[in-house]
């Protein structure tokens, strides 16, 4: 039995989220929460919200025991890319790509 939560269109690139995801993969929920609270990155704050949502889904929707939960899967896929342009030299336009992420967390019972 497993429960999941997904946050879509988070305004941070997946390249910055993936190292944080590697920190909590296959850890217990308590340990993962502690790691994310003390990791000084924006991606850690966003991932903590998704982890708490997945734990709440497991407890309320599936009736799982919170003490037995662990993080079975964590992923950060690329979301939509907002394309902007900035004035460049000699009348040109330089593109700016504002990347977004889809962060997903799956928790399961041991």
N, C-alpha and C positions, 0 to 999 in steps of 0.2 A: 504494500500500500504506500502511495506517495502523494504528496501535495506540492503544487507549484504556484509561483507568482511571477508575473512578467511586468516590467516597467518599460514602456516604449517611448521613443523620441526623447531620450535624456540628452541634454545639451553638453555632452562630453564625448570625445572620440573613443572608439572601441580600443584603440591602441593604448590609451591611458587606463582603461578599465580592466583589461585582461591580466596585467600583473597583480591587481588586487583580487581578482577572481581566483588566481592560482594560490593565494594565501589561505583561502577558506575551503577549498575543495576537499572533500572527504574528512572534514572535522565535525565534531559534535556541535550542536547549535550553540551551547553555552560558550564553548571555546571560540567559535567563529564570531559570535557577538562581541566577545572581549577583544579579539584581534581587530575587528572593524572599528570599534570605538576608539582604539588608540593608534590607528593608522592615520597619519596626517595628510590625507588626500581627499579631494572632492568625490572621487569615485567610491571611496569607502563609505562616505555618508549616504550616497545613493544606494549602494548595495546593502547597507544595513536596513534601510527602509524596505527593500524588496525581501530581505531575509525575514524581517519581522512579519511582513504580510504573508509569506509562505507558512510560517509557524502558526499564525492565526488561522489560516485556511485549514491547516492540518488538524488543529485543535477543534475548531468549530464545525467544519464541514465533514470531516472524516473521523472525528472522535479519537484521534491518536494521542498517545501520552507524550507530552512535551519533553520530558526528561530522557526519553529514548530516541529522540530525533537526531539525525545527522544530515549534513549537506551532501546529497548524493551527486548533484550536478549543479554547476554554475557556468553560465555562458554570457558572453557579451558580443552580440552580433551587430553588424553595421546597419543603422537605420537610414532614414532619408538624409540627403545632403542638400543643405541650403546653399544656393549659389549666389554670390554677391560679386560686385565688381568695384574696383578702386581705380582711381585715375593713375595712369602710369606716365612715364616720360614720353615726350614727343607725341602727345595726344592719344596714346594707346590706353587700353583698359586691361588691368591685371586682375585675374580671377581670384576670389577668396572662397574657399570651400569650408563651410561650417558643418562639420560632421556630427551626427547624432548616433546614439546607441540604443539597442534593445537589450536590457539586462534581465536575465531569467535565473531563478533559483528553484531547485527542486529538492525537497526534504523527504526523507523516508525513515521508517522505524528500523532499528537494529534487531 
